[in-house]
Amino acid sequence: MRKLIASTFVSLDGVMQAPGGPDEDPTGGFALGGWMFGYADESMDLSGAGFDGEDRELVLGRRTYEIFEAYWPYQPDDNQIAKTFNAAKKYVASRTLTTLLWKNSVLLEEDIVRAITALKSQPGRDLQIIGSGNLIQSLRSASLIDEYNVWTFPVVLGRGKRLFEATAKPGSLRLVRAQVSSTGAVMSTYVPAGGVQLGSFVQAEPSDKEFDRRAKMAREDH
């Protein structure tokens, strides 16, 4: 079974919206598009993290697809990432699009979980998600993502679309690779590691004060 890999740029507070430019995705009143620009570094291995789509097929949400479709086909012939993206097979999740004009693009059926499950079971290259925050929420909830490449930049944005939204399914991740750029970006690769392992550092026999504190919290929650 081929892997489904998600790669994304995020701020320190987890926002992944519009890292590349001011007009990329201003939905929700997001006014900080292009926030990643000042942290570019030659040590950043875009290919190793799948950001260039090399030797992979792309899986894109509707909004990311529209951003890419309006940009990559119009780049110079010597732009290697553009050549790769334009040639790659692209699977697009959308409930509103009916026609895809970017070559080698395929519209997925409405049941995206079933469609991606079927794609993963077929032979071929690994599947690469880039951006596509809403799509990531659905696929992670269904436990379909096999690897996360998360590049965390030293900037706090305060609001915007997040990699792991408040509704995210709880779960553990295991760090398998990490590197820090000269600009302070932490480039990490994680794989799913099951459920959240719970424990406690609280003393075995809580004090009366601790029991009072818990009772107070219970009252405040009602």
matplotlib code that plots the C-alpha trace (Angstrom):
import matplotlib.pyplot as plt

x = [0.0, 1.4, 1.7, -0.2, 2.1, 1.1, 3.6, 2.9, 4.4, 3.1, 3.6, 4.6, 1.0, 0.0, -1.4, -0.8, -2.8, -1.3, 2.5, 3.5, 2.0, -0.5, -3.2, -2.9, -5.8, -7.3, -10.5, -11.7, -10.0, -6.5, -4.2, -0.7, -0.3, 3.3, 4.5, 7.1, 9.0, 11.6, 12.7, 13.8, 17.1, 19.2, 19.4, 15.7, 15.2, 11.9, 12.3, 13.0, 9.8, 7.8, 7.1, 8.2, 6.1, 9.1, 8.2, 4.8, 1.2, -0.5, -3.7, -5.1, -8.1, -10.1, -8.6, -5.0, -5.8, -7.1, -4.0, -1.7, -3.7, -3.4, 0.4, 2.4, 1.3, 2.5, 6.0, 9.1, 10.1, 13.3, 11.3, 11.9, 9.1, 6.6, 7.7, 7.2, 3.8, 2.5, 3.5, 2.3, -1.0, -3.2, -6.2, -8.6, -11.2, -14.0, -17.8, -18.1, -15.7, -17.0, -14.1, -10.4, -8.3, -4.9, -3.5, -3.3, -5.9, -8.6, -11.7, -12.3, -15.7, -17.6, -16.8, -13.2, -12.3, -13.5, -11.7, -8.4, -8.6, -9.1, -6.1, -3.8, -4.6, -3.6, 0.0, 1.9, 3.8, 3.2, 0.5, 1.5, -0.8, 0.5, -1.4, -5.1, -5.9, -9.5, -8.7, -6.1, -8.7, -10.9, -8.1, -6.5, -9.8, -10.1, -6.4, -5.4, -2.3, 1.0, 3.5, 3.6, 6.3, 5.8, 8.0, 7.5, 8.6, 9.4, 6.4, 3.1, 0.1, -2.7, -5.5, -6.0, -6.5, -4.5, -2.9, -4.7, -8.0, -9.9, -12.0, -8.9, -9.0, -6.7, -3.6, 0.1, 2.9, 6.5, 9.3, 11.5, 13.6, 14.3, 16.6, 16.8, 17.5, 19.7, 16.6, 15.1, 12.6, 12.2, 11.8, 10.2, 8.9, 6.3, 4.5, 1.3, 1.9, -1.5, -3.7, -2.7, -0.9, -2.2, -0.5, -0.2, 2.5, 0.0, 0.7, -1.1, -3.0, -4.2, -4.4, -7.7, -6.8, -6.5, -9.9, -11.3, -9.7, -11.2, -14.6, -14.4, -13.5, -16.4, -18.8, -17.4, -17.9, -21.7]
y = [0.0, 3.4, 6.1, 9.3, 12.1, 15.6, 18.4, 21.9, 25.1, 26.3, 29.2, 28.6, 28.7, 26.3, 28.5, 27.2, 29.7, 31.6, 31.2, 32.2, 35.6, 38.4, 37.4, 33.6, 33.0, 36.0, 34.2, 34.9, 38.3, 36.8, 39.7, 38.1, 36.2, 35.7, 35.3, 32.6, 34.8, 36.1, 32.7, 31.2, 29.2, 27.3, 24.4, 23.7, 20.4, 20.9, 17.7, 15.5, 16.8, 16.4, 20.1, 19.8, 16.7, 14.8, 11.2, 11.5, 12.1, 15.1, 15.2, 18.7, 20.4, 22.7, 26.0, 24.8, 23.4, 26.7, 28.5, 26.0, 26.0, 29.8, 29.8, 26.7, 26.4, 29.9, 29.7, 29.6, 26.4, 26.1, 26.1, 22.5, 22.5, 23.9, 21.1, 18.5, 19.8, 20.3, 16.7, 15.0, 13.4, 15.5, 14.2, 17.1, 17.0, 19.4, 19.5, 22.6, 22.1, 20.3, 20.9, 20.8, 22.6, 21.9, 18.9, 15.5, 16.5, 14.2, 15.1, 12.8, 11.5, 13.2, 10.5, 11.6, 9.0, 6.2, 7.7, 8.1, 4.7, 3.2, 5.3, 4.1, 0.4, 0.8, 0.4, 3.6, 6.5, 7.8, 10.3, 13.9, 16.4, 20.0, 22.7, 21.7, 22.3, 21.3, 18.1, 17.2, 17.4, 14.9, 12.5, 12.6, 11.9, 8.8, 7.8, 7.8, 10.0, 8.0, 10.8, 14.5, 16.9, 19.9, 23.0, 25.3, 28.9, 31.3, 33.6, 33.9, 34.8, 34.6, 33.6, 31.6, 28.0, 25.6, 22.2, 20.7, 22.4, 22.3, 19.5, 17.3, 13.7, 13.1, 11.0, 10.6, 11.2, 9.9, 12.2, 10.4, 13.3, 16.9, 19.7, 23.4, 26.0, 29.0, 31.2, 29.2, 27.0, 23.6, 21.0, 17.8, 14.6, 12.6, 9.3, 8.4, 6.5, 5.5, 7.0, 9.5, 7.8, 9.1, 9.2, 11.3, 13.1, 13.8, 12.2, 8.9, 10.3, 13.9, 16.4, 17.8, 21.0, 19.1, 17.5, 21.0, 22.3, 19.5, 20.0, 23.7, 23.0, 20.6, 23.2, 25.8, 23.5, 23.3]
z = [0.0, -0.9, 1.7, 2.1, 3.1, 4.3, 4.1, 5.4, 6.7, 10.0, 12.4, 16.0, 17.0, 14.3, 11.6, 8.1, 6.1, 3.1, 3.8, 0.3, -0.5, 0.6, -1.9, -1.5, 0.9, 2.6, 3.7, 7.2, 7.0, 7.2, 6.6, 7.1, 3.8, 2.9, 6.5, 5.6, 3.1, 5.6, 6.7, 3.4, 3.7, 1.3, 3.8, 3.4, 1.6, -0.2, -2.1, 0.9, 2.6, -0.6, -1.1, -4.7, -5.5, -7.0, -7.7, -6.1, -7.1, -5.6, -3.4, -3.2, -1.6, -3.7, -2.5, -2.8, -6.2, -7.4, -6.1, -7.8, -11.1, -11.3, -10.7, -11.7, -15.4, -16.0, -14.7, -16.9, -18.6, -16.5, -13.2, -12.0, -9.4, -12.0, -14.4, -11.8, -10.6, -14.2, -15.1, -11.9, -11.6, -9.3, -7.3, -6.3, -3.5, -4.2, -3.8, -6.1, -9.0, -12.0, -14.5, -13.9, -16.5, -15.1, -17.1, -15.4, -12.8, -11.6, -9.6, -6.7, -5.8, -3.0, -0.4, 0.0, 2.6, 0.4, -2.6, -0.8, 0.7, -2.8, -4.2, -1.3, -2.2, -5.8, -7.0, -7.8, -6.4, -2.8, -2.5, -1.4, 0.2, 0.1, 2.0, 1.8, 5.5, 5.4, 3.5, 6.1, 8.9, 7.1, 6.2, 9.6, 11.3, 9.2, 10.1, 6.5, 6.8, 7.2, 7.5, 8.4, 7.3, 9.5, 9.1, 12.1, 11.7, 14.6, 14.1, 15.9, 13.7, 16.3, 13.9, 10.7, 9.6, 11.6, 10.9, 13.9, 14.5, 17.8, 16.4, 15.6, 16.6, 19.6, 18.8, 19.3, 16.8, 16.8, 15.6, 13.1, 11.7, 12.7, 11.5, 12.3, 9.6, 10.1, 10.3, 13.1, 11.2, 12.8, 10.0, 11.5, 10.2, 12.3, 11.9, 13.7, 17.0, 18.2, 20.9, 23.6, 26.5, 29.7, 33.1, 36.2, 38.2, 41.0, 44.4, 45.1, 48.1, 47.3, 50.1, 51.4, 49.6, 46.3, 46.8, 47.5, 44.3, 42.2, 43.7, 42.9, 39.3, 39.0, 40.2, 37.8, 34.8, 35.5]

ax = plt.figure().add_subplot(projection="3d")
ax.plot(x, y, z, "-o")
ax.set_aspect("equal")
plt.show()
